[in-house]
């Protein structure tokens, strides 16, 4: 708890399992209350990973930043990755005219963010 309170910014992501496990809606209520209380110390947000669109977006960000999209583990205070090899084939042609690849999309996003600062 002290580690979360001492950060500059924190994000909690919850998936569909939060409402599928024992406790159902109470689990979500507890997560929202945790974020509300943490905002008394620092900036915290909560987001849902519902369906494949949000999951795909997180995988793209994790791939770009950490080089590995599945299951980056920060529980020990630093990045750890599973030793399980993951094989995937990236798309070869973008379905959108304004971007060429996942990397190109990330570069465009980061350029927009830099302009906001």
Number of C-alpha atoms within 10 A of each C-alpha: 6 6 7 15 17 12 12 10 14 16 12 13 11 16 14 11 12 16 14 11 10 10 11 12 12 12 17 14 11 11 16 16 12 15 18 15 13 19 15 10 14 16 16 20 16 14 12 13 16 13 10 9 10 14 15 13 14 15 18 20 16 16 16 15 11 14 13 17 19 17 11 17 12 10 8 7 8 8 10 13 14 11 6 7 7 9 6 6 5 8 10 8 10 11 10 8 7 10 15 14 16 17 14 12 14 16 14 13 11 12 11 11 10 8 7 7 5
